[in-house]
Amino acid sequence: MQFEGFDDFTLASSWERFISEIEAVCRLWLADGPKNLLEKGAISLDTPKKLYKVKFEMKYGMKNYLMEYFFEANNEGDSVDWNDDLHDLQLSFGVKKFLVIAPISASGVVLDAPEASKLLSAVSIALSNCGSTWPAFVPVHDPSRKAYIGIQNMGTVFTRRFEADRIGSQVPVRLMHLEGLYELFVSKFSFFMVDVSTYLFQVNFTMRLTYRTPPHDEDDVTPEADPETAESAADPDVDTRGKTQWDDDCPWTEWYSAEDPVKGFELITIWSNKVVENSLQMAELENVSSDEAEKWFIVPILSPNITDEPKGNTVGFASQLRLLVNALDASFEAQFMEDFVSAENSASDNLNSSLTIPPPTVLDRVLKDLFHEDIGAQSSDYIKGEHKNSRVIKGAPLESLFAQFCLNCLWFGNCNIRAIAVLWIEFVREVRWFWEESQPLPRMPTNGVIDLSTCLIHQKLQMLSICIEKRSRLNQSNQDHASDHIEEDGKVAAGPTQMRALTEEFDLKHDSSLRRDGSDSSVQRSCIEPGNAVGSACPQPDQIRRGSSGVVGSMMLLNSHQMMHAPSTQDPPIMTEDMHEERLRAVEALGGAFSFSAQLERDILSSDMSAFKAANPDAVFEDFIRWHSPGDWENEEIEEKRTSGERLTDGWPPRGRLSERMSENGNSWRQIWNEAPPLPASEQKPLLDPDREGEKVLHYLETLRPHQLLEQMVSTAFKASADTLSQTSFGGLKQMTTRMDQLYLTIASILKPLQANVMPEKVEMVGDLRRLCVIFEHVEKLLILAASMHRRLSQAPRLSETIFADCYSYYSPRMGAGELGSNIQKEFNMKQQVRRYERRVVENMFTPPTANQSWRKVLSMGNLLNGHEPVVREIIFFIQDSMSHDHYADRRSPHEDIETHRMYICGTSNDLRVAHSVTSCD
């Protein structure tokens, strides 16, 4: 028996199965909700941050499609029109959560119109079956057009349709102005026969205008110097043609010119919801001042080099310090600095041929800058203007000779070891010339004190400077003394007897002029006349005071009725750190710590005692104690009045006794007193021999090992670089102040092994120093950013501080992230609201266009700010209507207003994007 064929209409078609698959996925996402979707691995978007998405791949026909569901973790609240943290579709159509379905292809859009309609219909049917009100979008046309079509089922009655497209070529003149844009929106819902220019429509309107500060004119910009030419940038002979850099008055500009990290600012002005009735009102709004906008926001445009590795060579302290660390790594290859310059040694053979030495002209310029400019201005106060934490780093002060040498080395020959060796050798030769010519050493103090908290090279240069000054004084004294032996008329010098008489007369006059007891100086002169002695109260001719610097108040000598005179004493011997250590080791080998302490003081004490005896010939040991160590003299009160014609007010003889310490038998001070001859300081053997100590300093500099030099250079270069940056003016930016304080402590901690007497582990030390360079680079970039921000907004300190706080919190964790930070959002777009009293400061940044700028640009959009049109203009038109009167309206919410028409417009004179949505009853 044969059966006739039939068609089974219960089998689903491929399109129906496609709809069913979409429906199943949507039901699953609806059932899970945002919370469960996040737990199942929903992807967080970098921009906007609050948005997440889940995706599902499916196949229809011969094509694969990707459906993505975008949602927010918190679905409460309505969409904010001008919220920056919005997806493009959220801003264009005013939706919060939505679906996007697109083919998996290179373009990611649907190029065929029937395919797009069929795809959108499938999604719409699936969502309707699920009872979902999610809007769905399909990208169409060319990707550059950012075109979409979409649909949303709004319950059982209303349907919203979406469409967006873009004009990427010349925009019609009518659509460059608010009047034409208003008429474009009205034309979407008005009758064709209505004159939209005169007919009244209640249209809601809101607008956001974005302005960008004008760039510097190209004719006023000086190209940034590359590393090869940076070392000659300070040459006054170089023609700069009057051009200036943004950082000309910043402290680092002596060494390099930094890229301005703040490229400009974007000003966002927002007009809140307004109601307009015709195109004439829109035309008037185009000429309204931007100051009438309800809100102003400002966003800095920052250089990507703040976090990214800059393309090419960027000159800065951090980059040059990194080169100096490389030179330190190479310094262990030779025993002397000359080995890196000589062609015959093995060390130079191992050096790369790229380690070039600058030409002699550059070398001469650097030496001239170090030694022969402002020689008369000696640096006497290094601490002035110094950072409070600068002293924790054992290096040379910023303005000192060695610190300036180190800073010059950073830019000399790209800071390679051979260039440093050449400069150091010439540096030492120049220092020796100043020593041999007894010329004051430039950039060095002559206060007679050596700062042991600095590096050893700086201490040695301080010692040499003091020796030069002492030797110069000694030579001058000898010349003056020799000239006293020669009469002005050329006669032979006076004999010894005559000279002695002159000397005695001078000393007596000097002594009598310092008397404070009111007696006549002739009384003292009579003391030297034979047969006119007044007992022990008047010194004999061989007891003339020598080397007195004046009377000590009202103090009188114990054994004579004479005023006590303070002697001129020698300065205490000065020692550098290595001299202290050497003497300590020698004394430790001979005795204990007590012997060491006494030995240190013996020479000085003996010199003081000799000078005191010369100034007070009748003095006894107790008189010296009363003057030198008052704490060891115990005064006694006078209980009985003296008689025999002496007055109590004379205060002589003083009553008292030595302390127990000074009264002990075998007291070392009394022994020294007994051995000390009565000699004024000018006739004593100097405690410091300037010739011997000066030559020792030069020997140290000439035989210094390369790694010892480079270690001190690294410490000083880091300290000097940080001190230079710390002089930057950045206002009250507390984050930067704290960061600079931390930088000094970090530098001191990492450099501590370099200051030890033992040689640190080379590999570990170099690795730590390179990490320190990275830290220094981060702080340097933030400091330059702070300086630029403060410079531009100095008249609005609150705005400057809040913007920099945003930049600091954003960039600080990202610095040095490298590849690990590849998924981090690189673009900074945090904005700050401008208050009313700050608007004038921000407005002044938009300087009126120059004549050179005006002819190159044709203004066409209106809404000008100081002659500048907005770079982007965004407008939202919408009409709300109550649908309660509609026969098909939803009875559950009869008074709810629905946005029947909405249009988002974004564009400039050369670009216009329009997104339109319409709500209708189907």
C-alpha positions in Angstrom: 0.0 0.0 0.0 1.5 3.3 -1.0 1.1 6.5 1.1 1.0 10.0 -0.5 3.8 12.4 0.6 3.1 15.3 3.1 4.9 18.3 4.7 5.6 18.3 8.5 5.0 21.9 9.6 5.9 21.1 13.2 9.6 21.3 12.4 11.2 24.7 13.1 13.0 26.6 10.5 16.6 27.8 11.0 15.4 31.4 11.7 13.0 30.1 14.3 15.8 28.1 15.9 18.0 31.2 15.9 15.2 33.1 17.7 14.8 30.3 20.2 18.6 30.3 20.9 18.6 34.0 21.5 15.5 33.7 23.7 17.1 30.9 25.8 20.2 33.0 26.4 18.2 36.1 27.3 16.1 34.1 29.8 19.2 32.8 31.4 20.7 36.3 31.8 17.3 37.7 33.1 17.1 34.9 35.6 20.6 35.4 36.9 20.4 39.1 37.4 23.4 41.5 37.7 24.6 40.0 41.0 24.9 36.4 39.7 26.3 37.5 36.4 29.1 39.3 38.2 29.8 36.1 40.2 29.9 34.1 36.9 32.6 36.2 35.5 31.0 39.2 33.8 33.7 41.4 32.2 34.3 44.9 33.6 34.8 47.6 31.0 37.7 50.1 31.4 35.4 52.8 30.0 32.9 53.3 31.5 34.0 51.8 34.8 30.5 51.1 36.1 29.5 49.0 33.1 29.9 45.2 32.8 29.1 42.8 29.9 28.5 39.1 29.2 28.6 37.6 25.8 27.4 34.6 23.9 28.4 33.3 20.4 25.8 31.8 18.1 25.5 30.7 14.5 22.8 31.5 11.9 23.2 30.3 8.4 26.8 30.5 7.4 27.7 33.4 9.8 28.6 33.5 13.4 27.2 36.3 15.6 28.2 37.7 19.0 25.5 38.9 21.3 26.6 41.1 24.3 24.5 42.2 27.2 25.7 45.4 28.9 24.5 46.2 32.4 25.4 48.1 35.5 25.8 46.5 38.9 23.4 49.0 40.4 20.3 49.4 38.3 18.7 52.1 40.5 18.3 55.6 39.3 17.8 57.1 35.9 20.4 57.7 33.3 22.3 61.0 33.6 22.6 62.8 30.3 26.0 64.4 30.8 27.6 61.7 33.0 31.1 61.1 31.6 31.0 57.5 32.8 28.6 56.4 30.1 28.8 54.1 27.1 28.4 55.7 23.7 24.9 54.1 23.3 23.9 55.1 26.7 24.7 58.7 26.0 23.2 58.6 22.4 19.9 57.1 23.3 19.4 57.6 27.0 19.4 53.9 28.0 21.1 52.1 30.9 21.2 48.3 30.0 21.1 47.0 26.4 21.9 44.3 24.0 24.2 44.5 21.0 24.3 41.7 18.4 26.9 41.9 15.6 28.6 39.5 13.2 32.0 38.1 14.1 34.0 39.6 11.3 36.8 42.1 10.7 34.4 45.1 10.5 32.0 43.9 13.2 29.1 45.5 11.5 26.2 44.4 9.3 26.8 45.8 5.8 23.6 44.4 4.3 20.3 46.2 5.2 18.0 43.2 4.9 20.3 41.2 7.1 20.3 43.9 9.7 16.5 44.1 9.7 16.1 40.4 10.0 18.7 40.2 12.8 17.0 43.0 14.7 13.6 41.4 14.3 14.9 38.1 15.7 16.3 39.8 18.8 13.1 41.8 19.2 10.9 38.7 19.0 13.1 36.8 21.5 13.0 39.7 23.9 9.2 40.0 23.6 8.8 36.3 24.3 10.9 36.8 27.4 8.9 39.8 28.6 12.1 41.9 28.6 12.3 45.6 27.9 16.0 45.6 27.1 16.8 47.7 24.0 18.7 45.9 21.3 21.1 47.4 18.8 22.7 46.2 15.6 25.8 48.1 14.1 25.3 48.8 10.4 27.1 50.5 7.5 30.8 51.3 7.7 32.4 51.1 11.1 33.7 54.7 10.8 30.1 56.0 10.7 29.2 54.5 14.1 25.8 53.8 12.8 23.2 51.7 14.7 19.6 50.6 14.3 17.7 49.4 17.4 14.4 48.6 18.9 12.9 48.4 22.4 9.6 46.8 23.4 8.1 49.0 26.1 5.4 46.8 27.5 2.5 45.6 25.4 1.7 48.9 23.6 4.7 51.1 23.0 7.8 50.5 20.9 10.9 52.6 20.7 13.0 52.6 17.6 16.6 53.9 17.4 18.8 55.1 14.6 22.2 56.7 14.6 24.5 57.9 11.8 27.4 60.2 11.2 28.5 62.7 8.6 32.2 62.5 8.4 32.7 65.0 5.6 31.8 68.7 5.2 28.8 69.4 7.4 26.1 71.6 5.8 26.3 75.2 7.0 22.7 75.1 8.4 23.7 72.2 10.7 26.7 74.1 12.1 24.4 76.4 14.1 21.9 75.8 16.9 19.0 77.1 14.8 19.5 74.5 12.1 20.0 71.7 14.6 16.7 72.7 16.3 14.9 72.6 13.0 16.4 69.2 12.2 14.9 67.8 15.4 11.5 69.4 14.9 11.3 68.1 11.3 11.2 64.6 12.7 7.8 64.9 14.2 6.1 68.0 12.6 4.0 68.0 9.5 5.7 68.7 6.3 3.5 71.8 5.6 4.4 73.4 8.9 7.0 76.2 8.9 9.3 75.0 11.6 11.1 78.3 11.8 8.0 80.2 13.1 5.8 77.4 14.6 6.0 77.1 18.4 7.0 73.7 19.8 7.7 73.0 23.4 11.1 71.4 23.0 13.4 70.5 26.0 17.0 71.4 25.3 20.3 70.7 27.1 23.8 71.3 25.8 27.4 70.6 26.6 30.2 72.5 25.0 33.9 71.5 25.2 36.6 74.1 24.7 40.3 73.4 24.5 43.0 75.9 25.4 44.8 77.1 22.3 48.3 75.6 21.7 51.4 77.8 21.6 52.0 79.4 18.3 54.6 77.3 16.4 56.6 80.5 15.8 57.1 80.9 19.5 58.1 77.4 20.4 61.7 76.4 20.8 62.6 72.8 19.8 63.7 70.7 22.7 67.4 70.0 22.8 68.5 66.4 22.3 71.2 64.9 24.6 74.0 65.6 22.2 73.3 69.3 22.1 72.1 69.7 25.7 75.6 70.1 27.1 76.1 73.2 25.0 72.6 74.7 25.8 74.0 76.9 28.5 76.7 78.4 26.2 75.9 82.1 26.1 77.3 82.2 22.5 74.5 80.0 21.2 71.8 82.0 19.4 68.5 81.3 21.0 66.7 84.0 18.9 64.8 85.2 21.8 62.7 82.0 22.1 61.7 80.9 25.6 60.6 77.6 27.1 57.8 77.1 29.6 60.2 76.2 32.4 62.8 79.0 31.9 62.5 80.1 35.5 62.4 76.6 37.0 65.4 75.4 39.0 66.2 72.5 36.7 66.3 74.7 33.6 70.1 75.3 34.2 70.7 71.7 33.2 67.8 70.7 30.8 64.5 71.8 29.4 61.6 69.5 30.4 58.6 68.7 28.3 55.5 70.4 29.6 53.4 67.5 31.0 50.3 69.7 30.9 49.5 70.1 27.2 46.4 72.2 27.9 43.0 72.1 29.5 39.5 71.2 28.3 36.7 73.4 29.6 33.3 71.7 29.7 30.3 74.1 30.0 26.9 72.6 30.6 23.5 74.2 30.0 20.9 72.4 32.0 17.4 71.7 30.8 15.8 74.6 29.1 12.5 74.9 27.1 12.7 76.5 23.7 9.7 77.3 21.4 11.2 78.3 18.1 14.4 78.6 16.2 14.9 82.3 17.0 15.5 81.4 20.7 18.1 78.9 19.6 19.8 81.5 17.5 20.0 83.8 20.5 21.6 81.0 22.6 24.4 80.8 20.1 25.5 84.3 21.1 25.1 83.9 24.8 28.2 84.2 27.0 29.6 80.9 28.3 29.6 82.4 31.8 25.8 81.8 31.8 26.2 78.1 31.7 25.1 76.5 34.9 28.2 74.4 35.4 31.8 74.6 34.4 34.2 71.6 34.6 37.9 71.5 33.7 40.0 68.6 32.6 43.8 68.7 32.2 45.3 67.3 28.9 48.4 65.5 30.1 51.3 64.1 28.2 51.4 60.3 27.9 55.0 60.3 28.9 54.0 60.6 32.5 53.4 56.9 32.7 54.6 55.5 29.4 58.2 55.1 28.4 59.0 58.2 26.2 59.8 57.6 22.6 63.4 58.7 22.0 65.8 60.1 24.5 64.3 62.2 27.2 66.8 64.4 29.1 66.3 64.7 32.8 68.1 64.1 36.1 66.8 60.5 36.4 68.0 59.5 32.9 71.5 61.0 33.5 71.8 59.5 37.0 71.1 56.1 35.4 74.1 56.8 33.1 76.2 57.7 36.1 75.3 54.4 37.8 76.6 52.7 34.6 79.8 54.6 34.9 80.1 53.4 38.5 79.7 49.9 37.3 82.5 50.3 34.9 84.8 52.1 37.4 86.0 48.9 39.0 87.9 47.9 35.8 90.9 50.2 36.5 93.1 51.4 39.4 93.4 55.0 38.4 91.3 57.5 36.5 94.1 58.0 34.0 93.7 54.4 32.9 90.4 55.2 31.3 92.0 57.9 29.2 95.3 56.3 28.2 95.3 54.2 25.1 98.0 51.8 26.3 96.2 50.4 29.3 94.0 47.3 29.3 91.0 49.0 30.9 90.4 51.3 27.9 90.5 48.3 25.6 87.5 46.9 27.2 85.5 50.1 26.9 83.0 50.5 24.2 84.0 52.8 21.4 80.8 54.7 21.8 82.1 56.2 25.0 83.2 59.4 23.3 84.9 62.4 24.9 83.5 65.9 24.2 85.7 68.3 22.2 88.1 70.6 24.1 85.8 73.6 23.6 83.1 71.9 25.7 85.7 70.9 28.3 87.0 74.4 28.6 83.5 75.8 28.9 82.7 73.4 31.8 86.0 74.3 33.6 85.3 78.0 33.1 81.8 77.6 34.6 83.2 75.7 37.6 86.3 77.8 38.4 86.4 81.1 36.6 82.9 82.6 36.9 81.9 84.6 40.0 85.0 83.5 41.8 84.6 86.4 44.2 81.2 85.1 45.3 82.3 82.4 47.8 79.5 80.1 49.0 79.4 80.8 52.7 75.9 79.5 53.6 75.1 76.2 52.0 72.2 75.5 54.4 70.2 78.5 53.3 67.3 77.2 51.2 68.3 73.6 51.7 65.6 70.9 52.1 65.1 69.8 55.7 66.0 66.2 54.9 69.0 67.0 52.7 71.5 66.5 55.4 70.6 62.8 55.7 72.4 62.1 52.4 76.2 62.1 52.8 77.1 64.2 49.8 78.4 67.7 48.9 76.1 70.7 49.3 74.4 71.8 46.1 76.3 75.1 45.5 79.7 73.6 46.5 82.5 73.0 44.0 82.3 69.2 44.0 78.5 69.1 43.7 78.6 71.4 40.7 81.3 69.1 39.2 79.0 66.1 39.6 76.1 67.9 38.0 78.2 69.0 35.1 79.4 65.4 34.7 75.8 64.2 34.3 75.7 66.2 31.0 79.3 65.9 29.9 79.9 63.3 27.2 76.6 61.5 28.0 78.1 60.8 31.4 80.3 57.9 30.3 83.3 56.8 32.4 85.9 58.1 29.9 84.4 61.5 29.8 84.2 61.6 33.6 87.9 60.6 33.8 88.9 63.4 31.4 86.9 66.0 33.3 88.2 64.8 36.7 91.8 65.0 35.7 91.4 68.5 34.4 89.4 69.4 37.6 92.3 68.3 39.8 94.7 70.3 37.7 92.7 73.4 38.1 92.5 72.8 41.9 96.3 72.5 42.0 96.6 75.8 40.1 94.5 77.6 42.7 96.7 76.0 45.4 100.0 76.9 43.9 98.8 80.5 43.1 97.3 80.8 46.6 94.0 81.9 45.0 90.7 81.3 46.9 89.0 78.1 45.8 85.7 79.0 44.1 82.4 77.7 45.5 84.0 76.8 48.8 83.5 78.4 52.2 86.5 79.8 54.2 84.8 79.7 57.7 87.5 77.4 59.1 85.0 74.5 59.8 84.9 71.2 58.1 81.4 69.6 57.7 81.9 66.0 58.6 78.3 65.2 57.4 79.4 65.7 53.8 81.3 63.3 51.5 85.1 63.0 51.9 86.0 64.8 48.7 84.1 67.9 49.8 85.8 67.7 53.2 89.2 67.6 51.4 88.3 70.6 49.3 87.2 72.4 52.4 90.5 71.6 54.0 92.4 72.8 50.9 90.3 76.0 50.9 91.2 76.7 54.5 94.9 75.9 53.9 94.9 78.4 51.0 93.4 81.0 53.1 95.8 80.4 56.0 98.8 80.3 53.7 97.7 83.6 52.0 97.4 85.2 55.5 100.8 83.9 56.5 102.4 85.1 53.3 100.8 88.5 53.7 102.0 88.7 57.3 105.5 87.9 56.2 105.4 90.5 53.5 104.2 93.1 56.0 106.8 92.1 58.5 109.5 92.4 55.8 108.3 95.8 54.7 108.6 97.0 58.3 112.4 96.4 58.0 112.7 98.7 55.0 112.4 102.5 55.3 110.3 104.3 52.7 113.3 106.4 51.5 115.2 103.2 50.7 117.5 103.3 53.8 118.8 100.2 55.5 116.3 98.8 58.0 116.6 99.7 61.7 118.7 97.6 64.0 117.5 95.0 66.5 117.6 97.4 69.4 115.6 100.0 67.7 113.0 97.4 66.5 112.7 96.0 70.0 112.0 99.5 71.3 109.4 100.1 68.7 107.8 96.7 69.4 107.7 97.3 73.1 106.2 100.8 72.6 103.5 99.4 70.4 102.6 96.6 72.8 102.5 99.0 75.7 100.2 101.4 73.9 98.0 98.5 72.9 97.9 97.3 76.5 97.2 100.7 78.0 94.4 101.4 75.5 92.5 98.3 76.7 92.5 99.3 80.4 89.1 99.6 82.0 90.0 100.7 85.5 90.3 104.3 84.6 94.0 104.6 85.4 96.3 106.7 83.2 98.2 104.8 80.6 101.3 106.7 81.7 101.3 104.5 84.8 101.9 101.5 82.7 104.5 103.2 80.6 106.5 104.1 83.7 106.7 100.4 84.5 109.4 99.9 81.8 111.5 102.7 83.1 114.5 101.5 85.3 114.1 102.0 89.0 110.4 102.7 88.8 109.1 99.3 89.7 106.0 99.0 91.9 106.5 95.6 93.3 104.8 92.6 91.7 101.9 94.7 90.6 103.8 96.1 87.7 105.6 93.9 85.1 109.2 94.4 84.4 110.5 95.2 80.9 111.0 91.5 80.1 107.4 90.9 81.1 105.7 93.0 78.4 102.3 91.7 77.4 102.3 90.1 74.0 99.3 88.8 71.9 96.6 90.3 74.1 93.1 90.7 72.5 91.6 92.7 75.3 90.7 92.8 79.0 88.5 90.1 80.3 85.7 92.0 81.9 86.7 93.1 85.5 88.7 90.0 86.2 92.1 90.6 87.9 95.1 88.4 88.3 95.6 86.6 91.6 99.2 87.6 92.4 99.3 91.1 90.9 97.1 94.1 90.9 96.5 93.9 87.1 93.6 93.3 84.8 93.4 89.9 83.2 93.9 90.0 79.4 92.5 87.4 77.0 95.1 86.1 74.6 94.8 85.8 70.9 94.8 82.0 70.4 95.3 79.7 67.4 92.3 78.2 65.8 91.9 74.5 66.8 93.3 72.1 64.3 90.8 71.0 61.7 90.5 67.4 60.5 88.6 65.6 57.9 86.8 62.4 58.5 89.6 60.1 57.4 92.1 62.1 59.6 89.9 61.5 62.6 89.7 57.8 61.9 93.5 57.6 61.3 94.2 59.4 64.6 91.7 57.2 66.4 93.3 54.1 65.2 96.7 55.3 66.2 95.6 56.2 69.7 93.7 53.0 70.1 96.9 51.1 69.3 98.7 53.1 72.1 96.2 53.4 74.8 92.6 53.7 75.9 89.8 56.1 75.1 90.9 58.4 78.0 94.4 58.8 76.7 92.9 59.5 73.2 90.7 62.3 74.6 93.6 63.9 76.5 96.0 63.6 73.5 93.5 65.4 71.3 93.4 68.3 73.6 97.0 68.5 74.6 98.3 70.5 71.7 95.5 72.9 71.8 95.7 73.4 75.5 99.5 73.9 75.5 99.0 76.6 72.7 96.3 78.4 74.8 98.5 78.3 77.9 101.5 79.7 76.1 99.4 82.5 74.6 97.8 83.2 78.1 101.3 83.4 79.7 102.4 85.8 77.0 99.4 88.1 77.4 99.6 87.9 81.3 103.2 87.6 82.3 102.4 87.5 86.1 99.7 84.9 85.7 99.6 81.7 87.6 97.9 78.4 86.8 94.8 79.4 88.8 94.4 82.5 86.6 94.4 80.4 83.5 91.7 78.1 85.0 89.5 81.1 85.9 89.7 82.2 82.2 89.7 79.0 80.3 87.6 76.7 82.5 85.5 78.8 84.9 83.6 75.8 86.1 86.8 74.5 87.7 87.2 77.7 89.9 85.1 77.9 93.1 84.6 81.5 94.3 84.5 82.4 98.0 82.6 85.3 99.5 84.5 88.0 101.4 83.4 87.9 105.0 85.6 90.6 106.5 86.5 94.0 105.2 90.1 94.5 104.4 92.0 97.3 106.1 95.3 99.1 105.6 93.9 101.5 103.1 92.6 99.0 100.6 89.1 99.4 99.3 86.7 96.5 99.1 85.5 97.6 95.7 88.9 96.8 94.2 88.0 93.1 94.2 91.6 92.2 94.7 92.8 89.7 95.5 90.0 87.4 94.2 89.0 84.8 96.7 88.4 81.2 95.6 90.0 77.8 95.0 90.5 75.2 92.3 88.0 72.4 91.9 88.7 69.0 93.2 89.6 67.8 89.7 92.1 70.5 89.1 93.6 70.1 92.7 94.6 66.5 92.3 98.2 65.6 92.4 99.7 65.0 89.0 97.0 66.9 87.2 97.8 66.8 83.5 96.7 70.5 83.0 99.2 71.7 85.6 102.0 69.7 84.0 101.2 71.2 80.6 101.2 74.7 82.3 104.6 74.2 83.8 106.0 73.1 80.4 104.3 75.7 78.2 106.6 78.7 77.3 105.1 82.2 77.2 104.7 82.7 73.5 102.0 84.6 71.7 100.0 82.7 69.0 101.9 84.6 66.3 105.2 83.1 67.4 104.0 79.6 68.1 104.3 76.6 65.9 101.0 76.5 63.9 98.6 73.7 65.0 97.8 73.3 61.3 100.6 73.3 58.8 98.8 74.6 55.6 101.6 73.6 53.3 101.7 70.0 54.5 98.0 69.5 54.7 97.4 71.2 51.4 99.8 68.8 49.6 98.2 65.9 51.3 94.8 66.9 50.0 96.1 67.2 46.4 97.8 63.8 46.8 94.5 62.3 47.8 92.7 63.8 44.9 95.3 62.8 42.4 95.5 59.1 43.6 91.8 58.5 44.3 90.6 55.1 43.1 88.0 55.3 40.3 85.3 53.4 42.2 85.9 55.6 45.3 85.4 58.7 43.2 82.3 57.4 41.5 80.7 56.2 44.7 81.0 59.8 46.1 79.9 61.2 42.8 76.7 59.0 42.8 75.8 60.1 46.4 76.5 63.8 45.6 74.7 63.7 42.3 71.6 62.2 43.8 71.6 64.7 46.6 72.3 67.7 44.3 69.6 66.6 41.9 67.1 66.2 44.7 68.1 69.6 46.1 67.7 71.2 42.8 64.2 69.8 42.3 63.2 70.7 45.9 63.6 74.3 45.0 60.7 74.1 42.6 57.7 76.2 43.4 54.5 74.1 43.4 52.3 75.9 45.9 50.5 74.0 48.6 50.4 70.6 47.0 50.8 68.5 50.1 51.2 65.2 48.2 54.3 66.5 46.5 55.8 67.8 49.8 55.3 64.4 51.3 56.7 62.6 48.3 59.9 64.8 48.3 60.4 64.1 52.1 60.1 60.4 51.4 62.6 60.6 48.4 65.4 62.0 50.6 64.9 59.2 53.1 64.8 56.6 50.4 68.0 58.0 48.7 69.8 58.0 52.1 68.8 54.4 52.8 69.9 53.0 49.5 73.1 55.0 49.4 74.1 54.0 52.9 76.3 51.1 51.8 78.3 53.5 49.6 79.3 55.4 52.7 80.7 52.4 54.6 84.4 51.7 54.9 84.0 48.2 53.4 83.4 47.8 49.7 79.8 46.9 49.0 78.8 43.9 46.8 79.0 45.3 43.3 76.1 43.5 41.6 73.6 44.1 44.4 74.7 47.7 44.9 74.3 48.6 41.1 70.9 46.9 41.1 69.7 48.9 44.0 71.0 52.1 42.5 69.1 51.4 39.2 65.9 50.9 41.1 66.6 54.2 42.9 66.8 55.8 39.5 63.3 54.6 38.7 62.0 56.0 41.9 63.7 59.3 41.3 62.2 59.4 37.8 58.7 59.0 39.1 59.2 61.8 41.6 60.8 64.0 39.0 57.9 63.6 36.6 55.3 64.3 39.4 57.3 67.4 40.5 57.4 68.8 37.0 53.7 68.1 36.7 53.0 69.9 40.0 55.1 72.9 38.9 53.3 73.2 35.5 49.9 72.8 37.2 50.7 75.4 39.8 52.1 77.8 37.2 48.9 77.7 35.2 46.4 77.8 38.1 48.4 79.9 40.6 45.4 82.3 40.9 43.1 79.4 41.7 44.9 77.4 44.4 41.9 75.3 45.3 41.5 74.2 41.7 45.2 73.5 41.3 45.3 71.4 44.5 42.2 69.3 43.6 43.3 68.6 40.0 46.8 67.6 41.1 45.4 65.4 43.8 43.4 63.6 41.1 46.5 63.3 38.9 48.6 62.1 41.7 46.2 59.4 42.9 45.7 58.3 39.3 49.3 58.3 38.0 51.3 57.4 41.1 50.2 53.7 41.2 50.7 53.4 37.5 54.2 54.7 37.2 56.7 51.9 36.4 53.9 49.4 35.8 55.2 48.6 32.3 53.7 45.6 30.7 51.9 44.7 34.0 49.8 47.8 33.6 48.8 47.2 30.0 45.2 46.7 31.0 45.1 49.8 33.0 43.3 52.8 31.5 46.0 55.1 30.2 43.9 58.2 29.5 43.3 60.6 32.4 39.8 62.1 32.2 38.9 63.1 35.8 37.3 66.5 35.9 36.8 69.1 38.6 34.0 71.6 38.8 35.0 75.3 38.5 33.4 77.5 41.1 32.0 80.9 40.2 34.9 82.9 41.6 37.4 80.7 39.7 35.8 81.1 36.3 37.7 84.3 35.4 41.0 82.5 36.0 40.1 79.6 33.8 38.7 82.0 31.1 42.0 83.9 31.0 43.7 80.7 29.9 41.9 81.1 26.6 43.9 84.0 25.3 42.3 85.7 22.3 43.7 84.5 19.0 46.7 86.3 17.5 46.6 87.7 14.1 48.7 84.8 12.9 46.1 82.3 14.3 43.0 84.2 13.1 43.7 84.1 9.4 44.4 80.3 9.5 41.1 79.4 11.0 37.5 80.2 9.9 35.0 80.3 12.8 31.7 78.8 11.9 30.0 77.3 14.9 29.3 80.2 17.3 29.3 79.9 21.1 32.7 81.6 21.2 34.8 81.9 24.3 37.3 84.7 24.0 37.2 84.2 20.3 37.6 80.4 20.4 34.8 78.1 19.3 34.1 74.8 21.0 36.0 71.7 19.8 32.9 69.6 20.5 29.3 70.6 20.8 26.8 68.1 22.2 23.1 68.7 22.3 20.1 66.7 23.5 16.6 67.6 22.2 13.6 65.7 23.6 9.9 66.0 23.9 8.0 64.3 26.8 4.3 63.6 26.5 1.7 62.0 28.7 0.2 58.9 27.0 -2.7 58.5 29.5 -5.2 59.8 26.9 -4.2 57.2 24.4 -6.7 54.3 24.0 -3.9 51.7 24.1 -2.0 53.3 27.0 -1.0 51.1 29.9 -3.6 51.5 32.7 -1.0 50.8 35.4 0.8 54.2 35.1 -1.6 56.6 33.5 0.2 59.7 34.6 3.8 58.7 33.6 5.4 60.9 30.9 7.1 59.2 28.0 10.0 60.6 26.0 8.3 60.4 22.6 11.2 62.0 20.6 14.8 62.3 21.5 17.8 63.4 19.5 21.5 63.5 20.5 23.8 65.6 18.3 27.5 65.7 18.6 29.9 67.3 16.2 32.0 70.1 14.9 32.1 72.0 11.7 33.7 69.0 10.0 31.9 66.2 11.8 28.3 65.6 12.9 26.8 62.6 14.6 23.1 62.3 15.1 21.2 59.7 17.2 17.4 59.7 17.1 14.8 57.7 19.0 11.0 57.7 18.5 8.4 56.1 20.7 5.2 55.0 19.0 2.1 52.9 19.7 2.1 49.7 17.7 
